[in-house]
Amino acid sequence: MKSKILRMGQEYGGEITATFAVPHAQADDIHALIDCDCSIDVKKWREKRSLTQNAYAWVLITKIAQCISPPMSKEDVYVDMLKHYGQGGMVTIIKDKSEDILRAFDYYEITGEKEAKGKAFLTVKVFVGSSKYDSGEMSVFVSGIVEEAKDLGIETMTPQEIARLENV
């Protein structure tokens, strides 16, 4: 949920306390947690991607898939777009544990293998699926797809029309 930190302090025992403002609609849910151990994930608020941004990305991905030769599935084009314009990073994992660890990633590419201190490791480039993007990340993703579409002669929205998608 979206909230603001109103105050922070430190108790005599060293514990940090924080007071949050929460939406009134969540009051009952929060009240039910008083004196319970809770899991808290606090991070800077970002607007989620808009569904219109997502829909437009898939329209273009489908057109790209139909336009290229040899044809690709739209899912394969999507993964290709993630690799070029999406969010992600590199991780190194112990090779013996790779099967279990890689299950956590929807999209990845093994880029190398190395050994250190007698153990084999894999270097893996991981890609975050666009359903987890915020609006800024989705904007970058859509912009890349638009450029790919233009390169193939596919008609795209104007920059002003695309900018409006972020607010819908």
KEBA-187038 format. One record per residue (C-alpha): residue in one letter; y negated, z, x. Coordinates in steps of 0.2 Angstrom, whole numbers, plus 5000, padded with zeros to 4 digits. Layout:
aa = A, v = Y, w = Z, u = X
...
# end
This chain:
aa = M, v = 5000, w = 5000, u = 5000
aa = K, v = 4982, w = 4998, u = 5005
aa = S, v = 4973, w = 5014, u = 5010
aa = K, v = 4960, w = 5021, u = 5022
aa = I, v = 4961, w = 5035, u = 5034
aa = L, v = 4947, w = 5047, u = 5028
aa = R, v = 4949, w = 5061, u = 5041
aa = M, v = 4960, w = 5065, u = 5056
aa = G, v = 4962, w = 5082, u = 5064
aa = Q, v = 4973, w = 5093, u = 5075
aa = E, v = 4983, w = 5109, u = 5070
aa = Y, v = 4984, w = 5124, u = 5081
aa = G, v = 5002, w = 5119, u = 5085
aa = G, v = 4996, w = 5102, u = 5091
aa = E, v = 5001, w = 5092, u = 5076
aa = I, v = 4990, w = 5078, u = 5071
aa = T, v = 4985, w = 5078, u = 5052
aa = A, v = 4978, w = 5063, u = 5043
aa = T, v = 4970, w = 5062, u = 5026
aa = F, v = 4972, w = 5045, u = 5017
aa = A, v = 4964, w = 5038, u = 5001
aa = V, v = 4977, w = 5030, u = 4990
aa = P, v = 4976, w = 5020, u = 4974
aa = H, v = 4976, w = 5031, u = 4959
aa = A, v = 4991, w = 5021, u = 4952
aa = Q, v = 5001, w = 5028, u = 4966
aa = A, v = 4997, w = 5047, u = 4963
aa = D, v = 5013, w = 5051, u = 4955
aa = D, v = 5024, w = 5043, u = 4968
aa = I, v = 5014, w = 5052, u = 4982
aa = H, v = 5014, w = 5069, u = 4973
aa = A, v = 5033, w = 5068, u = 4972
aa = L, v = 5034, w = 5067, u = 4991
aa = I, v = 5025, w = 5083, u = 4994
aa = D, v = 5035, w = 5094, u = 5006
aa = C, v = 5047, w = 5080, u = 5009
aa = D, v = 5051, w = 5072, u = 5026
aa = C, v = 5043, w = 5054, u = 5024
aa = S, v = 5044, w = 5038, u = 5033
aa = I, v = 5026, w = 5032, u = 5037
aa = D, v = 5021, w = 5015, u = 5044
aa = V, v = 5002, w = 5014, u = 5047
aa = K, v = 4995, w = 4998, u = 5053
aa = K, v = 4979, w = 4988, u = 5051
aa = W, v = 4978, w = 4980, u = 5033
aa = R, v = 4980, w = 4961, u = 5033
aa = E, v = 4980, w = 4951, u = 5017
aa = K, v = 4996, w = 4943, u = 5014
aa = R, v = 4998, w = 4924, u = 5015
aa = S, v = 4994, w = 4916, u = 4998
aa = L, v = 5008, w = 4907, u = 4988
aa = T, v = 4997, w = 4892, u = 4987
aa = Q, v = 4996, w = 4891, u = 5006
aa = N, v = 5015, w = 4892, u = 5006
aa = A, v = 5017, w = 4879, u = 4993
aa = Y, v = 5006, w = 4867, u = 5002
aa = A, v = 5016, w = 4870, u = 5018
aa = W, v = 5032, w = 4865, u = 5009
aa = V, v = 5024, w = 4850, u = 5001
aa = L, v = 5020, w = 4843, u = 5018
aa = I, v = 5036, w = 4849, u = 5026
aa = T, v = 5046, w = 4839, u = 5013
aa = K, v = 5035, w = 4824, u = 5015
aa = I, v = 5037, w = 4825, u = 5034
aa = A, v = 5056, w = 4826, u = 5032
aa = Q, v = 5056, w = 4811, u = 5021
aa = C, v = 5045, w = 4801, u = 5033
aa = I, v = 5053, w = 4803, u = 5050
aa = S, v = 5067, w = 4793, u = 5057
aa = P, v = 5081, w = 4797, u = 5058
aa = P, v = 5078, w = 4808, u = 5042
aa = M, v = 5079, w = 4827, u = 5044
aa = S, v = 5082, w = 4840, u = 5031
aa = K, v = 5066, w = 4850, u = 5026
aa = E, v = 5074, w = 4866, u = 5032
aa = D, v = 5076, w = 4858, u = 5049
aa = V, v = 5058, w = 4852, u = 5049
aa = Y, v = 5052, w = 4870, u = 5044
aa = V, v = 5061, w = 4877, u = 5059
aa = D, v = 5053, w = 4864, u = 5070
aa = M, v = 5036, w = 4869, u = 5063
aa = L, v = 5040, w = 4887, u = 5066
aa = K, v = 5044, w = 4883, u = 5084
aa = H, v = 5028, w = 4874, u = 5087
aa = Y, v = 5015, w = 4883, u = 5076
aa = G, v = 5023, w = 4899, u = 5070
aa = Q, v = 5023, w = 4917, u = 5076
aa = G, v = 5036, w = 4924, u = 5088
aa = G, v = 5040, w = 4929, u = 5106
aa = M, v = 5052, w = 4931, u = 5120
aa = V, v = 5065, w = 4945, u = 5121
aa = T, v = 5079, w = 4949, u = 5133
aa = I, v = 5095, w = 4956, u = 5127
aa = I, v = 5111, w = 4961, u = 5134
aa = K, v = 5123, w = 4947, u = 5132
aa = D, v = 5138, w = 4958, u = 5127
aa = K, v = 5127, w = 4964, u = 5112
aa = S, v = 5119, w = 4948, u = 5108
aa = E, v = 5130, w = 4944, u = 5093
aa = D, v = 5125, w = 4960, u = 5084
aa = I, v = 5106, w = 4959, u = 5090
aa = L, v = 5103, w = 4941, u = 5085
aa = R, v = 5109, w = 4945, u = 5067
aa = A, v = 5092, w = 4953, u = 5065
aa = F, v = 5083, w = 4937, u = 5068
aa = D, v = 5082, w = 4923, u = 5055
aa = Y, v = 5076, w = 4910, u = 5068
aa = Y, v = 5079, w = 4910, u = 5087
aa = E, v = 5083, w = 4899, u = 5102
aa = I, v = 5093, w = 4905, u = 5117
aa = T, v = 5082, w = 4899, u = 5132
aa = G, v = 5092, w = 4906, u = 5147
aa = E, v = 5104, w = 4918, u = 5155
aa = K, v = 5102, w = 4929, u = 5170
aa = E, v = 5110, w = 4944, u = 5178
aa = A, v = 5103, w = 4960, u = 5184
aa = K, v = 5111, w = 4976, u = 5191
aa = G, v = 5128, w = 4968, u = 5187
aa = K, v = 5124, w = 4965, u = 5168
aa = A, v = 5122, w = 4948, u = 5160
aa = F, v = 5107, w = 4946, u = 5149
aa = L, v = 5100, w = 4932, u = 5138
aa = T, v = 5082, w = 4927, u = 5136
aa = V, v = 5079, w = 4922, u = 5118
aa = K, v = 5064, w = 4915, u = 5109
aa = V, v = 5062, w = 4922, u = 5092
aa = F, v = 5052, w = 4915, u = 5078
aa = V, v = 5046, w = 4925, u = 5063
aa = G, v = 5049, w = 4916, u = 5046
aa = S, v = 5032, w = 4912, u = 5037
aa = S, v = 5036, w = 4923, u = 5022
aa = K, v = 5031, w = 4938, u = 5034
aa = Y, v = 5015, w = 4930, u = 5039
aa = D, v = 4998, w = 4937, u = 5034
aa = S, v = 4984, w = 4924, u = 5028
aa = G, v = 4977, w = 4921, u = 5046
aa = E, v = 4995, w = 4918, u = 5053
aa = M, v = 4999, w = 4906, u = 5038
aa = S, v = 4982, w = 4897, u = 5041
aa = V, v = 4987, w = 4893, u = 5059
aa = F, v = 5004, w = 4888, u = 5053
aa = V, v = 4998, w = 4876, u = 5039
aa = S, v = 4985, w = 4869, u = 5051
aa = G, v = 4998, w = 4864, u = 5063
aa = I, v = 5009, w = 4856, u = 5049
aa = V, v = 4993, w = 4846, u = 5043
aa = E, v = 4991, w = 4839, u = 5060
aa = E, v = 5009, w = 4834, u = 5061
aa = A, v = 5007, w = 4826, u = 5044
aa = K, v = 4992, w = 4816, u = 5049
aa = D, v = 5000, w = 4810, u = 5064
aa = L, v = 5013, w = 4802, u = 5053
aa = G, v = 5000, w = 4794, u = 5041
aa = I, v = 5004, w = 4807, u = 5027
aa = E, v = 4989, w = 4810, u = 5016
aa = T, v = 4983, w = 4828, u = 5017
aa = M, v = 4970, w = 4839, u = 5009
aa = T, v = 4952, w = 4840, u = 5016
aa = P, v = 4948, w = 4855, u = 5028
aa = Q, v = 4938, w = 4862, u = 5013
aa = E, v = 4952, w = 4861, u = 5001
aa = I, v = 4964, w = 4869, u = 5013
aa = A, v = 4952, w = 4883, u = 5016
aa = R, v = 4951, w = 4887, u = 4997
aa = L, v = 4970, w = 4889, u = 4998
aa = E, v = 4968, w = 4905, u = 5008
aa = N, v = 4959, w = 4913, u = 4993
aa = V, v = 4970, w = 4908, u = 4979
# end
